[in-house]
Every structure is written in structure tokens, then in C-alpha cells.
């Protein structure tokens, strides 16, 4: 047994070394971005690669906050992320509950139709949505960036439906016999038991909203409403992309919250992904 144990340990060590090496390769752009954000202007285009600046220029972050207006952009992005996460989790979980727990006529047909909407490219629905929101008078406001996410999302509905199917049906039947209303069963039984899957949906939607550039660039016209992605894009367009130290400082501030969130939620994220779809 000892030789087998040693061989297993060596194999595991080799695998970890390979994974650490691959992780470091993927981290090179992030490390270069942080390094560039701390460099003086004359250090940006040196022939020799300079990973560590000789003098740390924290002024780049101060100027980035002033020129890119990061505080307003951060507030707007966080506002959209929180509301979109709440709307997506509520609407998608309710639809998933209806498709997995409730029994009604043509349930599977409507579920397959919902999945079929995932095959529509976003560009196909972009123009009709724009015309609709313009007719409603929502152009130039946050409403076009919020309303669609309170109507459910096909992928999240599928994800949560598969997780709801893993919950024993006996819990629903026992609660129904005790006279518990259907909405209370959904709220008090299924939602608490589905926290890993709900966390995955929330994280996916948070990342999607945080990094979204297309829709804010279409619907937002006031600079005070700009999101982080749109503010960075506008800053790059106005300055020709020449002030790389400021741009990298602003990009570092934009990426940092995502890294922190994933660092603290990776266990729940992995758990939700592995458990979804595992029906006994």
C-alpha cells in the first residue's frame, strides 16, 4: 500500500504544479495590467520588459478617478447589478418552479419553447427591443437595462429547473397535505434548499451586467448614467488610447470587485455547478 500511496502523492503533486503553471500563464495579463497602472509615463514604452516600476505612481489612480468619473460609473454599475440579480433570481426561480414542480397541461411544450429562445442570437432581438423601449419612452434611462431581467432567462430557468428536480417530491406533497400554499412551498422549502444553484445564477448575472458594454452604449446617453465598461470605452475613445497608465488603473479598479467576489464565492459556485442536473 505504501508504494501506491507515494505514487498517488507524486502524481497529485505533479498535477498541482501543472495547474499552478497554467494559472500563472492566465494571470500574466492581469499582472501586466496592474504593473502598467503603477508606471510612470516614460516607463510604458521601454524596450526592456519592466514588470516592477522603479517608482510607484499612485497618482495614476487618482487621475483615473477624476478623468474617467469612476465613482459615478461604479455606483451606476452596482445599482444595475443588484437589481438585475434580484430580478433574475426571482423571475427565473419562479418559472423553474412552475416547470419542475407544478403539474399543468402543456408544461413540457412551453418549457421546450423557452429553451428554444436560447438559439436566437442577441442581435436578432436587439432592434425590436430598441423600438419597443423607445415607444415606451424608456430610451435614455436605466429601464431598458433592468426590465428584461425581471422576465426570466431561459438558461437560468433550465439551470434552476434541473436543480429543483433533485429535491424530493415528498417534501412538496407533505407540505401540501399540511395545507401550505403553493407560494409558501416555493419560498420556504425550495428556495432555501436551492441556495447553491441560486448563487450560481446570481454570480452569472452579476458578471454579465458588470461587463456589459453593448446595451449601455445603446440606451444610455447621459454621462452621469454611464456604467464602468461604457466609461472606460468613452475614455479610451476620447484620449485615443494613449494614456495607458490611466486606462490600466481604471481597468484594475473595474476588475478588482469581480476578483474579490469570485474569491469568496468560488466554493458555492463550484458546488452549484456540480450539483445541478444530478437527479437521483
N, C-alpha and C positions, 0 to 999 in steps of 0.2 A: 504493500500500500504506500510506503514512503516514496519509492521512485515515482509512482503515478502522481502523488501529491506534489512532488518537486517539479515534475514535468508540467503539471497543470499550472503551478505558480509561475514558472518561467514563461509559459505561453500567455498567461494573463498579463504578465509584466510587459512582454513584447507588444501585445495588443494595446496596452495603455500608452506605451511610448509612441507607437504609430499614430494613435488618436491625438496625442498631445502635439505631435509634429504637424498633423493635418490641421488641428485647431489653430496652431501658431500661424500657418500659412493663411488661413482665412482671417486672422486678426491683423495681418500686415496692413491692409488699407485703413483699418481703424486706428492703428498706432501711428501710421503716417499722417492721418488727418489731425490727430491730437498734437503730434510733433510740429506740423506746419502751423497750427493755430498759435503756437508759442514762439514762433521765429520772428526775428526782425526782418524788415523788407529786403535788406541786402543779402540775407541768408537763403532766400527762397530759390534762387536760380544758380546756385553754386554747381560747379562741375562734379565735385565730390559729394556723395550722399551724406547728408548730415542728419542723423537721427535725433541727436540731442543738441538743442540750440545752446550756444555759448552763453547767451543772456536770455533769460525767460522774459518774454514780453507779455505780461498780463494785460497790458493796455489794449491788446487786440480784442479781448473780450469786452472791455468797457466800450470801445468804439463800435464793436458789433452790436451791442445792445442799443447804442444811440442811433446808428445808421439803419439797422435792419428793423428797429422797433420790435424787439423780441418779446418784450413784456406784453404788449397788446396781442401779438401773434400767439404767444404761449397761452394767454387767457382764453382767446377765441378757440384755439385748438382743443384745449382741455374741456371747455364748455361743450363743444360738439362731440368729443369722445365720450363724455359722461352720459349725455342724453342719448346718443346713438347706442351705447352699450345697454342702457336701461330699456330703450325701446326694442332693441333686437332680442334681448333675453326674454322679455315679457311676451312679445308677439310670437316669436319662434317657438318658445316653450308651450304656449297655449295651442298653437297649431299642431305641434308634435304630439301633445297630449290627445288632441282630437283624432289624430291619425293612428295612434298606437293603442289607446285605452278605450275610448268610446267606440261603440259599435253602431254604425249607421249605414244606410244604403249608399252604394257607390263610393264608399270610403276609399278603397284601393284605387279606383279610377281617378279620383281627384288627387290622390297622392302621387300617382304617376304623372299626371298633368303638371303638378307642382315641380316634380323633378325635371320634367321636360323643359321648363323655363330656364334651367341651368345651361341648356345648349344654345340659348340666344346670346350672341355677343353683346357686350355692353354698348357698343357703337350703334347697334340696331335700335335700341330703345332710347338712345341719348336725345335725338331730335324730337320724338314725340313727347318725352318728358319735359324738354325745354319749352315746347309750345304750350303744354298743359300748365306748367308753373308760371309761364308768362301771362297766360289768360287769367290765371287766378290772382295775378298781381304780386306774386312772390319773388319776382326777379329782383336781385339786389339785396336779398335778405338771407337769413340762415335757414328758412323753412324748407327750401328745396334740398338742403343737405341733411335735414332731420326727418321729414315726413316719410320718405321711403323706408326707413329703418324701423318705423312703427307698424309696418305692414308685413313683417316676417321676411325671412330669407330662405330660399329653397335648400341651400346647403346646410344651414344651421337647423332647419326643420328636420332634414334627414338625419343629421348627427344626433339630435336630441331624441328623435323617434326611436332610433336604434338603441339608445341608452334606456329609454322608458320601457322597451320590450324586455330588458333584463330584470326589471323589477317584478317580483312575483305577483301574479294576478290575484292571489288570495288576499293580499292587503287591500286591494280595491273592493273585493266582494265583502270582506269583513266590515270595512268602513260603511259600505252601502247598506248592509243589514242593520248596522247601528244607527242608521238614519242620517249619516253625514252627507251634506250636499256635495254635488259633483265638484264645484269650485273649491270647496274646503279640502276635498281629497287631493285635488291637484296642488293646492297651496301648502297643505300641512304634511302630505305624505310624499308625493312625487318630487316636488322641488327640493326638499331637504335631502332626499336620497340621491339627487342628481347634481349635487354641488360640483363634483369634478368635471362633468360634461358642461355645466353652465359656465364654469370658469374658463374652459377652453373656448366656448362661444364668445364670452366677454373679452378674452385676450385677443382672439382673432379680429373681432370687430374694433377693438381699441387700436390695434396695429393698422387696420385698414383705414380707419378715419384719420389717424395720426399722420399717415404717409400719403394720404390722398392729395393729389395735385390737380387732377383733371376737373372735377366738379367745382371746387372752389374757384378755379380760374374762369369757369363759365358763368357762375351765378353771382360771385362777389365783385362789386365794383368800388366799394369804399375801402380805402387803405386801413381804416380802423377796424375793419372786419376781416382782414387777411389772416389766414392760418400760417403756421410755420413754413410749410412747404411752399406756399404761394409767396410769402415774404422773402424767402431765400431765392426763389426764382426771379422775382422782381428786382432784388438787389443785384443779382448776377447780370441781369439784362441791362440795368441802368449803368453799371460800372464796367461793363464789358468783360467781366470775369477776371480783371487784372489784380484786384486786391484779394489775393488768395488767402492771406493770413486772416483777414476778417471773415471771409466766406467760410473757411475751415473752423474758425472759432464759433460762428453761428451754427454751423452744421454739427459741431460737437455738442453744443447746448441742446440741439434738437434731438440728437441720438441718445444722449445720456439717460433721459427718463425711460426710454424703451429698454435699455440695458438693465437698469435698476429693477423695473417691473418684471422682466423675464427672469432675473436672478432670484427674486423672491417667490416667483410663481412657477418655476420650472417643474417642481415636484408634482404640483396639482395638474399642470399642463400635460406632463407625460402620463400621469395616472388616467386622466380623462381620455387621452388618445388611445391608450392600450385597452381600456375597459369598454369603450364604445363599440357596439356591434357584437359583443361576446354574449350571445344568448344561450342560456343553458337549455 
